[in-house]
Amino acid sequence: MEVIISPSILSADFAHLEEDIRKAEKGKPDYFHLDIMDGHFVPNISYGPMIAETMKRITDKPLDAHLMITNPDEYIPKFIDAGVELIYPQIEAPYDVYRTVQLITDLGARAGITLNPGTPVDQVIPLLDLIDAVLIMSVCPGFGGQQFIESSIPRINRLREILDDEKPEVQIAVDGGVDMSNIGPLHGAGAEFFIAGSSIFKAKDIGQAVKDLRNAAKSWAGK
């Protein structure tokens, strides 16, 4: 199973964003991750499509975006136009998630779906024919730097079982407190797409942190 690393720029130094991105690129990440928050669906506000446009001027790596917003259909076209290639709306949000996921694919991007820590993983089953990835939140969404929720590992195990039975090609992504202490067990449980913020951008050597996370996941898979 492959290992995909996507540094979350929410933890980068926005006063030196390009410098931090260049440092991360030395570790050869696969994506860069955008956390989109509107102050309604979650308490915080982050940034909008303009940051995706800025990122595309800095890096040629693909972008994935987690939409923690109440009106995703209004903004999905703007994020896709800005260069985002994989978009995860929330399954719990008060909108027609089927229509939202279909909009993403109709506009030519890859569609995912996000599950909060308290959401049963079997809720994704009706969406499996429409999505490319499931994002398991291993913290409560809306804030960076939170402590990893250990029960995420058995949740990923269960999701992996569901996907192996229903649609094995759907990827499992995980976001929230991912670091050297848990990326191995997460990969062993069935996750392959790892979003990491603080453990990369707060490290002394940002590029090496990307490499270390990938190697830790691969080493665990070989056990």
Backbone bond lengths (Angstrom), bond angles and torsions (degrees), N, CA, C in turn:
res aa  C-N    CA-C-N  psi(-1)  N-CA   C-N-CA  omega(-1)  CA-C   N-CA-C  phi
1 M - - - 1.459 - - 1.531 109.11 -
2 E 1.330 116.69 134.49 1.453 121.21 -175.97 1.523 111.75 -70.81
3 V 1.325 115.71 164.19 1.457 122.84 175.87 1.527 107.41 -122.91
4 I 1.334 115.87 119.28 1.463 122.85 179.91 1.517 108.10 -114.61
5 I 1.322 116.69 127.87 1.461 122.23 -179.78 1.526 109.29 -113.85
6 S 1.338 115.47 127.06 1.466 121.43 179.60 1.525 109.26 -127.63
7 P 1.337 118.42 99.06 1.468 120.15 177.66 1.528 111.63 -64.44
8 S 1.321 116.44 132.66 1.456 121.99 -179.63 1.522 110.07 -90.03
9 I 1.334 116.33 116.28 1.461 119.45 -174.55 1.523 112.77 -72.78
10 L 1.333 118.68 -5.69 1.462 120.05 175.32 1.527 110.57 -58.05
11 S 1.340 116.92 -27.64 1.460 121.41 -179.11 1.526 113.00 -95.07
12 A 1.328 117.10 -0.05 1.460 120.26 178.71 1.526 110.34 -75.58
13 D 1.323 115.53 166.13 1.458 122.31 174.62 1.530 107.48 -87.49
14 F 1.339 117.13 106.11 1.461 119.96 -174.59 1.522 112.68 -70.48
15 A 1.313 117.51 -14.78 1.459 120.03 172.77 1.523 111.28 -75.03
16 H 1.328 115.24 -18.62 1.472 120.88 179.39 1.533 109.14 -136.48
17 L 1.336 115.37 46.51 1.464 119.83 -172.45 1.521 111.96 -60.90
18 E 1.315 117.44 -48.36 1.465 118.60 -178.05 1.528 110.84 -61.73
19 E 1.317 117.31 -39.59 1.462 120.49 178.75 1.528 110.80 -61.72
20 D 1.327 117.32 -44.28 1.463 120.61 179.16 1.527 111.34 -64.90
21 I 1.327 116.94 -39.80 1.465 120.01 178.45 1.517 110.08 -63.47
22 R 1.320 117.06 -43.65 1.473 120.45 178.96 1.531 110.96 -60.54
23 K 1.323 116.09 -39.87 1.470 119.43 178.36 1.520 110.52 -64.95
24 A 1.325 116.61 -43.13 1.467 120.17 179.33 1.519 110.95 -63.98
25 E 1.324 117.11 -37.23 1.466 120.50 -178.82 1.523 112.33 -61.57
26 K 1.317 117.13 -25.55 1.466 120.08 178.32 1.528 111.28 -64.18
27 G 1.330 116.79 -23.44 1.461 120.95 176.96 1.510 113.41 -88.13
28 K 1.323 117.15 1.39 1.467 123.89 177.69 1.532 112.78 58.72
29 P 1.334 116.99 58.58 1.466 119.44 174.18 1.520 110.06 -68.52
30 D 1.321 115.93 163.10 1.461 120.83 -179.34 1.526 112.18 -93.05
31 Y 1.318 116.77 -32.46 1.460 124.99 -179.80 1.523 108.21 -140.56
32 F 1.339 115.36 172.37 1.458 122.27 159.47 1.521 107.14 -123.63
33 H 1.339 115.46 141.63 1.459 121.47 -171.52 1.520 111.84 -106.30
34 L 1.344 115.77 137.97 1.454 122.72 177.45 1.529 109.41 -114.67
35 D 1.322 116.99 127.92 1.468 123.01 174.32 1.521 108.13 -100.77
36 I 1.331 116.72 111.36 1.461 121.44 -175.34 1.524 108.81 -104.10
37 M 1.343 116.47 114.39 1.464 122.44 -175.96 1.520 109.48 -126.79
38 D 1.343 116.29 138.05 1.461 120.35 -171.79 1.525 115.07 -110.93
39 G 1.339 117.85 -0.12 1.458 119.67 -178.07 1.516 114.06 79.30
40 H 1.338 117.38 1.81 1.465 122.24 178.51 1.528 110.56 -116.39
41 F 1.331 116.23 -59.76 1.461 119.07 178.69 1.526 110.85 -65.77
42 V 1.331 115.92 -37.12 1.472 122.80 171.41 1.528 107.30 -128.67
43 P 1.341 118.70 159.84 1.466 120.12 -172.69 1.527 114.48 -65.64
44 N 1.318 118.09 -33.32 1.461 120.24 -173.26 1.519 112.61 -85.75
45 I 1.322 115.45 163.23 1.460 124.11 171.55 1.526 107.39 -118.42
46 S 1.325 117.25 134.79 1.469 118.65 179.96 1.524 111.06 -113.66
47 Y 1.314 118.13 -89.42 1.461 121.74 -174.88 1.519 108.91 -157.02
48 G 1.329 116.73 172.31 1.447 121.18 -175.81 1.516 112.80 -121.25
49 P 1.338 117.45 -158.94 1.473 121.19 -176.36 1.523 114.22 -58.39
50 M 1.340 117.93 -26.54 1.467 119.33 -178.62 1.516 112.29 -60.46
51 I 1.365 117.39 -32.43 1.466 118.56 179.69 1.524 110.16 -69.90
52 A 1.352 117.25 -32.24 1.467 119.67 175.34 1.513 110.19 -65.23
53 E 1.333 117.23 -41.71 1.464 120.32 176.94 1.521 110.98 -61.36
54 T 1.328 116.02 -41.30 1.464 120.47 177.56 1.522 110.92 -62.66
55 M 1.333 116.23 -44.43 1.460 120.18 179.65 1.526 111.67 -60.57
56 K 1.316 117.27 -39.48 1.470 120.25 -178.65 1.521 111.29 -68.57
57 R 1.330 117.44 -22.90 1.472 119.64 174.33 1.524 111.40 -79.20
58 I 1.337 115.83 -22.89 1.463 119.97 -177.92 1.525 111.76 -89.53
59 T 1.346 116.63 -42.00 1.466 120.64 -171.05 1.518 111.23 -133.31
60 D 1.332 114.75 152.56 1.470 119.23 174.27 1.528 111.60 -98.64
61 K 1.324 116.75 6.39 1.464 119.49 175.83 1.528 109.71 -70.95
62 P 1.332 118.29 146.25 1.467 119.43 176.23 1.521 111.34 -66.11
63 L 1.331 114.94 156.60 1.463 121.78 -179.85 1.518 109.97 -113.05
64 D 1.335 116.09 138.87 1.463 120.70 169.43 1.525 107.86 -119.37
65 A 1.327 116.21 147.65 1.460 120.60 -173.67 1.514 111.09 -135.00
66 H 1.324 115.46 133.11 1.467 123.45 175.18 1.520 107.31 -101.05
67 L 1.331 117.29 114.96 1.457 122.05 -176.69 1.521 111.02 -93.63
68 M 1.321 116.29 102.05 1.465 122.51 174.57 1.518 107.52 -100.25
69 I 1.334 115.18 65.38 1.458 121.18 -173.48 1.531 109.54 -138.20
70 T 1.339 115.08 156.96 1.465 119.30 -174.61 1.524 113.52 -86.21
71 N 1.338 117.39 -19.96 1.466 120.37 -179.01 1.526 110.79 -124.78
72 P 1.333 118.22 64.05 1.460 119.08 -174.90 1.523 114.11 -63.23
73 D 1.338 117.70 -33.42 1.460 119.27 -176.89 1.524 112.06 -61.69
74 E 1.318 116.53 -27.91 1.462 120.72 179.21 1.526 111.55 -71.42
75 Y 1.333 116.07 -31.39 1.461 119.76 -172.17 1.526 114.31 -105.31
76 I 1.315 117.90 -18.99 1.467 120.30 -178.82 1.522 111.96 -54.74
77 P 1.338 120.35 -47.72 1.474 118.72 178.50 1.521 112.71 -58.52
78 K 1.339 117.16 -36.14 1.463 120.27 -179.13 1.524 111.18 -68.73
79 F 1.341 116.95 -40.21 1.457 119.41 178.72 1.530 111.41 -68.36
80 I 1.306 116.48 -38.48 1.462 119.01 178.06 1.527 110.33 -67.33
81 D 1.319 117.59 -42.50 1.467 120.78 176.06 1.526 111.09 -60.42
82 A 1.337 116.16 -31.83 1.468 120.69 -179.67 1.526 112.45 -78.24
83 G 1.333 116.98 -10.34 1.455 119.06 174.66 1.511 116.78 115.40
84 V 1.350 118.11 5.67 1.470 119.85 177.81 1.527 109.41 -74.27
85 E 1.330 116.18 134.02 1.458 120.94 -173.54 1.529 114.40 -106.75
86 L 1.330 116.80 -19.77 1.467 121.58 -179.67 1.523 107.63 -137.90
87 I 1.336 116.57 124.17 1.464 121.02 -174.67 1.524 110.06 -126.29
88 Y 1.349 114.28 130.35 1.464 121.36 178.60 1.529 109.91 -113.09
89 P 1.342 120.53 103.00 1.462 120.20 166.49 1.526 109.99 -78.96
90 Q 1.312 116.20 173.80 1.468 122.08 -179.79 1.517 110.86 -93.34
91 I 1.327 116.88 134.67 1.462 120.27 177.83 1.523 110.89 -70.92
92 E 1.349 117.69 -24.09 1.470 120.91 -174.95 1.531 113.20 -86.29
93 A 1.313 118.56 -8.93 1.464 120.79 -171.88 1.529 111.88 -71.64
94 P 1.340 117.28 154.93 1.470 121.38 -174.99 1.527 113.34 -83.31
95 Y 1.312 116.18 60.91 1.459 120.60 175.47 1.517 108.13 -147.17
96 D 1.304 117.08 172.85 1.458 121.96 -179.13 1.523 108.85 -77.91
97 V 1.335 116.03 95.81 1.457 120.08 -174.03 1.525 111.91 -64.56
98 Y 1.325 117.46 -30.06 1.464 119.87 178.24 1.527 110.34 -64.18
99 R 1.315 116.38 -45.57 1.463 120.57 179.53 1.529 110.52 -64.53
100 T 1.323 116.12 -39.60 1.459 120.33 -179.38 1.514 111.50 -64.50
101 V 1.323 117.07 -45.84 1.464 121.00 178.43 1.529 110.45 -62.81
102 Q 1.315 116.49 -41.67 1.461 120.12 179.21 1.525 111.21 -64.06
103 L 1.335 117.14 -37.10 1.459 120.75 177.45 1.525 110.71 -59.79
104 I 1.329 116.36 -42.98 1.470 120.46 -179.81 1.524 110.34 -59.05
105 T 1.314 116.85 -48.99 1.469 119.98 -177.78 1.526 111.31 -69.92
106 D 1.337 117.80 -36.13 1.466 120.70 178.39 1.526 111.42 -61.68
107 L 1.328 116.39 -30.46 1.463 120.72 -179.47 1.524 112.67 -89.73
108 G 1.329 116.49 5.08 1.462 120.38 171.10 1.510 116.53 92.98
109 A 1.329 118.02 7.03 1.462 120.37 176.39 1.523 110.25 -99.38
110 R 1.321 115.49 170.02 1.450 121.05 174.37 1.530 108.51 -87.28
111 A 1.327 116.24 138.88 1.460 121.60 -177.47 1.518 110.63 -106.45
112 G 1.333 115.02 135.33 1.450 121.38 170.06 1.516 109.10 -121.99
113 I 1.315 115.62 -176.71 1.467 121.38 173.84 1.522 107.34 -144.17
114 T 1.332 116.70 142.89 1.461 122.03 -177.31 1.517 110.93 -107.94
115 L 1.337 116.11 137.71 1.463 122.72 175.58 1.528 109.16 -117.60
116 N 1.327 115.69 126.12 1.455 120.70 174.72 1.532 110.76 -71.82
117 P 1.344 117.66 164.70 1.468 119.95 -175.13 1.517 115.20 -55.47
118 G 1.320 118.79 -31.79 1.461 120.82 -177.02 1.517 114.97 -91.80
119 T 1.326 117.93 2.85 1.462 121.27 -176.27 1.527 110.74 -91.73
120 P 1.333 119.59 125.06 1.474 121.18 178.36 1.532 111.18 -58.90
121 V 1.310 116.02 136.28 1.466 119.38 -174.92 1.519 112.53 -69.41
122 D 1.328 118.24 -21.81 1.458 118.71 -179.15 1.532 112.60 -70.46
123 Q 1.325 117.22 -7.76 1.461 119.78 176.39 1.525 112.62 -66.60
124 V 1.310 117.54 -15.46 1.475 119.37 179.77 1.522 112.50 -79.78
125 I 1.320 118.44 -15.53 1.468 120.99 -171.53 1.524 112.70 -54.37
126 P 1.342 120.90 -45.20 1.470 119.13 -179.58 1.529 114.15 -65.16
127 L 1.347 117.42 -15.25 1.466 121.11 -176.22 1.522 113.34 -99.08
128 L 1.313 118.18 -3.90 1.463 120.31 -167.74 1.512 113.72 -62.35
129 D 1.323 118.51 -29.75 1.463 119.97 178.71 1.522 112.74 -76.44
130 L 1.340 117.00 -6.76 1.459 120.86 -175.83 1.523 113.20 -110.05
131 I 1.329 118.31 -11.83 1.462 120.33 -170.14 1.524 112.17 -120.87
132 D 1.339 113.50 160.92 1.465 121.66 177.79 1.518 112.04 -106.72
133 A 1.332 117.54 -18.02 1.465 119.70 -174.95 1.522 110.57 -156.38
134 V 1.324 115.19 152.56 1.466 123.04 172.76 1.518 107.38 -118.81
135 L 1.325 116.23 125.02 1.459 121.79 178.15 1.523 109.48 -99.80
136 I 1.323 115.64 115.20 1.456 122.19 176.23 1.526 108.60 -92.74
137 M 1.331 115.56 119.23 1.461 119.30 175.80 1.526 109.26 -81.08
138 S 1.320 115.71 123.94 1.463 120.53 178.94 1.527 111.46 -103.19
139 V 1.328 115.64 13.59 1.460 124.59 166.10 1.530 106.04 -143.12
140 C 1.327 117.48 170.12 1.464 119.97 173.13 1.527 108.30 -74.71
141 P 1.332 118.55 130.46 1.465 120.05 -173.24 1.521 112.39 -68.79
142 G 1.336 114.55 150.55 1.450 120.41 173.68 1.513 115.56 120.52
143 F 1.325 118.18 -13.09 1.457 121.96 -178.93 1.527 109.43 -141.56
144 G 1.322 116.99 140.28 1.446 121.24 173.90 1.518 111.96 -85.11
145 G 1.325 116.28 162.77 1.447 121.59 172.44 1.519 116.14 75.89
146 Q 1.345 118.10 18.00 1.464 120.29 -179.64 1.529 111.59 -80.90
147 Q 1.334 114.95 163.35 1.456 120.96 179.64 1.520 110.00 -79.09
148 F 1.301 115.98 137.43 1.462 124.45 179.69 1.534 111.33 -60.57
149 I 1.335 116.39 135.23 1.468 122.16 177.77 1.526 108.38 -90.74
150 E 1.328 117.22 113.81 1.458 121.97 -172.42 1.528 113.32 -62.12
151 S 1.337 117.15 -29.68 1.467 119.59 -179.48 1.526 112.59 -67.43
152 S 1.325 117.13 -6.14 1.469 120.14 176.34 1.521 111.35 -64.20
153 I 1.318 117.53 -30.39 1.463 120.07 -176.34 1.529 111.46 -66.48
154 P 1.341 120.57 -50.67 1.467 118.19 175.56 1.524 112.83 -64.41
155 R 1.326 118.44 -28.62 1.468 120.42 175.77 1.537 110.41 -63.78
156 I 1.316 115.76 -40.96 1.464 119.39 178.50 1.518 110.48 -68.81
157 N 1.331 116.71 -38.36 1.469 119.53 174.38 1.518 111.19 -55.60
158 R 1.319 116.00 -47.06 1.468 120.63 -179.17 1.527 111.26 -65.60
159 L 1.325 117.07 -41.66 1.466 120.15 178.31 1.521 110.73 -63.52
160 R 1.317 116.94 -39.58 1.470 120.07 178.57 1.524 110.45 -60.58
161 E 1.329 116.99 -41.01 1.466 120.92 177.30 1.527 110.91 -61.15
162 I 1.332 116.60 -43.97 1.462 120.90 179.50 1.525 110.53 -62.12
163 L 1.326 116.10 -47.24 1.465 119.51 -177.98 1.517 112.04 -66.12
164 D 1.324 117.48 -38.86 1.462 119.86 178.77 1.517 110.95 -61.59
165 D 1.333 116.83 -32.22 1.469 121.04 178.95 1.524 112.27 -81.40
166 E 1.341 116.70 -35.30 1.461 120.81 -169.69 1.532 113.73 -103.63
167 K 1.335 117.32 -47.18 1.467 121.07 -175.83 1.526 109.35 -160.49
168 P 1.319 117.71 83.79 1.462 122.04 -171.92 1.525 114.70 -61.19
169 E 1.338 117.68 -24.92 1.468 119.48 -175.68 1.528 113.20 -74.78
170 V 1.321 118.50 -12.53 1.465 120.79 176.84 1.531 108.94 -69.24
171 Q 1.324 116.03 128.81 1.457 121.13 -178.10 1.527 111.08 -82.60
172 I 1.323 115.22 151.56 1.461 121.29 171.81 1.521 108.15 -107.28
173 A 1.329 115.24 119.24 1.455 121.96 174.54 1.521 108.84 -106.02
174 V 1.325 115.98 156.46 1.465 120.21 178.69 1.525 108.23 -141.07
175 D 1.329 115.49 139.40 1.461 121.22 -176.75 1.521 108.93 -142.85
176 G 1.336 115.32 130.48 1.459 120.67 175.69 1.511 112.61 126.87
177 G 1.315 116.95 102.02 1.454 120.40 177.81 1.515 114.91 69.16
178 V 1.336 117.87 19.95 1.467 120.46 179.62 1.523 109.17 -71.38
179 D 1.339 116.11 124.91 1.459 120.31 179.91 1.523 109.74 -152.33
180 M 1.310 116.19 -170.26 1.460 121.16 -175.28 1.526 112.56 -65.22
181 S 1.327 117.80 -22.91 1.459 120.37 -176.81 1.529 112.85 -80.13
182 N 1.332 117.55 -20.09 1.471 118.61 -174.39 1.519 115.51 -128.25
183 I 1.328 118.90 -9.78 1.460 118.94 -176.09 1.526 111.20 -65.24
184 G 1.335 117.62 -32.54 1.461 119.99 177.27 1.519 112.45 -63.98
185 P 1.349 118.43 -55.63 1.462 119.36 176.66 1.526 113.59 -58.68
186 L 1.326 117.89 -34.83 1.467 120.15 177.60 1.522 111.11 -64.22
187 H 1.316 115.93 -42.46 1.464 119.98 177.70 1.525 110.23 -66.59
188 G 1.327 116.01 -40.48 1.452 119.58 178.01 1.521 112.90 -62.83
189 A 1.335 116.21 -29.44 1.463 120.85 179.19 1.519 112.78 -78.03
190 G 1.347 116.80 -17.71 1.452 119.08 177.27 1.505 116.28 129.18
191 A 1.342 118.43 -1.82 1.458 120.72 176.97 1.519 109.95 -78.82
192 E 1.329 115.59 148.37 1.460 119.83 -179.85 1.527 113.14 -133.46
193 F 1.330 116.48 -13.72 1.467 121.72 -175.59 1.525 106.57 -119.29
194 F 1.335 116.85 112.21 1.461 121.36 -170.25 1.524 110.66 -114.49
195 I 1.329 115.65 120.75 1.457 122.84 177.09 1.523 107.48 -101.53
196 A 1.316 116.52 122.80 1.464 121.08 -176.04 1.515 109.25 -136.25
197 G 1.330 115.92 132.43 1.450 120.72 -179.49 1.508 112.85 -110.96
198 S 1.326 116.36 -76.99 1.463 120.76 -175.44 1.519 112.42 -60.61
199 S 1.323 117.69 -39.02 1.465 120.11 -176.96 1.524 112.37 -67.27
200 I 1.329 117.11 -15.52 1.465 120.86 175.32 1.523 110.84 -100.93
201 F 1.337 117.06 -59.17 1.461 119.59 -170.51 1.528 113.91 -77.92
202 K 1.330 118.50 -14.41 1.455 120.71 175.09 1.532 111.63 -96.89
203 A 1.333 116.78 0.50 1.459 120.66 179.29 1.533 110.27 -75.44
204 K 1.324 116.25 156.36 1.463 120.38 177.52 1.518 111.22 -64.54
205 D 1.330 116.88 -37.82 1.464 122.41 178.10 1.528 107.58 -121.34
206 I 1.314 116.99 99.67 1.463 122.27 -173.18 1.525 111.30 -62.28
207 G 1.307 117.33 -45.99 1.463 120.19 -179.66 1.511 112.32 -63.40
208 Q 1.335 116.70 -41.64 1.461 120.07 179.44 1.514 110.90 -66.21
209 A 1.325 117.31 -32.46 1.466 120.45 178.51 1.524 110.69 -62.56
210 V 1.337 117.38 -39.02 1.467 120.74 176.07 1.527 110.10 -61.44
211 K 1.319 116.42 -47.16 1.467 120.87 179.73 1.528 111.43 -62.45
212 D 1.322 116.15 -42.67 1.466 120.15 -177.18 1.522 111.17 -64.03
213 L 1.330 117.58 -40.55 1.458 120.24 178.32 1.528 110.72 -63.09
214 R 1.317 116.56 -44.62 1.473 119.63 179.58 1.529 110.63 -61.87
215 N 1.320 115.95 -45.21 1.463 119.51 -178.69 1.523 111.75 -65.44
216 A 1.327 117.04 -36.66 1.466 120.31 179.25 1.524 110.78 -64.77
217 A 1.317 116.57 -40.90 1.461 120.32 178.39 1.528 110.83 -65.67
218 K 1.326 115.63 -45.42 1.466 119.64 -178.84 1.525 111.70 -65.39
219 S 1.321 116.13 -37.88 1.462 119.90 -179.61 1.526 110.51 -65.47
220 W 1.322 117.04 -39.19 1.458 119.79 179.10 1.514 110.76 -66.41
221 A 1.328 116.21 -38.76 1.463 120.16 179.92 1.516 112.09 -62.84
222 G 1.346 115.19 -25.59 1.459 118.76 -179.30 1.513 114.18 -84.74
223 K 1.330 117.53 -3.35 1.468 120.35 -178.44 1.518 111.68 -74.73
